């Protein structure tokens, strides 16, 4: 089997990036969360971006078609990944 590595630091292949994209990871940051790819030296981030930009993300295709369900899922992901803001009562 011929493996094409995207991330040498963590041994992540193109196939693995595509699998994570099919599972809903639509950005390099989401791929990093799922696999650690792109979190060490960072030299693979552009390659990950190019893989995602070539139809690697089913949710991105739904967004391009204007699917409101996909948009609400993306907004929920953004909200879930945003750092919590804590306010203290004065």
C-alpha positions in Angstrom: 0.0 0.0 0.0 1.3 3.4 -0.9 0.9 6.0 1.9 1.2 9.6 1.2 2.1 11.4 4.4 0.7 14.9 5.0 2.1 15.3 8.5 5.5 13.7 9.1 5.6 14.8 12.7 2.6 12.7 13.7 2.5 10.2 10.7 -0.9 11.5 9.4 -1.7 10.4 5.8 -3.9 12.0 3.1 -6.4 9.2 3.7 -6.6 10.0 7.4 -7.1 13.7 6.6 -9.9 12.9 4.2 -11.5 10.5 6.7 -11.5 13.3 9.3 -13.0 15.7 6.8 -15.7 13.1 5.9 -16.5 13.0 9.6 -17.0 16.7 9.7 -13.6 18.4 10.2 -13.7 21.2 7.7 -10.8 23.4 8.7 -7.1 22.7 9.4 -7.8 23.5 13.1 -10.5 20.8 13.2 -8.1 18.4 11.5 -5.5 19.3 14.2 -8.0 18.6 17.0 -8.9 15.2 15.5 -5.3 14.1 14.6 -2.7 16.5 15.9 -1.6 17.2 12.3 -0.3 20.7 11.9 0.4 21.2 15.6 4.1 20.7 15.7 6.3 22.2 13.0 3.3 23.5 10.9 4.7 22.7 7.5 1.7 20.5 6.6 -1.0 23.1 7.2 -1.0 24.3 3.6 -1.2 20.8 2.4 -4.2 20.1 4.7 -5.8 23.3 3.4 -5.4 22.2 -0.1 -6.9 18.8 0.6 -9.9 20.4 2.4 -10.3 22.9 -0.5 -10.7 20.1 -3.0 -14.0 18.7 -1.8 -12.5 17.0 1.2 -15.4 18.3 3.4 -19.0 17.3 2.7 -20.2 20.0 5.1 -18.3 22.6 3.0 -20.2 21.5 -0.1 -23.5 21.9 1.8 -22.4 25.4 2.9 -21.6 26.3 -0.7 -25.1 25.2 -1.7 -26.6 27.4 1.1 -27.8 24.6 3.3 -29.2 26.2 6.6 -28.5 22.9 8.5 -24.8 22.9 7.6 -24.6 26.6 8.5 -26.1 26.0 12.0 -23.7 23.0 12.5 -20.7 25.2 11.6 -21.9 28.0 13.9 -22.4 25.5 16.7 -18.9 24.2 16.2 -17.5 27.7 16.3 -19.4 28.4 19.5 -18.2 25.1 21.0 -14.5 25.8 20.2 -14.5 29.4 21.3 -12.9 30.1 24.7 -15.3 30.6 27.5 -15.5 34.1 28.8 -15.9 34.3 32.5 -17.2 37.5 34.2 -17.0 38.2 37.8 -19.7 40.1 39.6 -18.3 43.3 41.0 
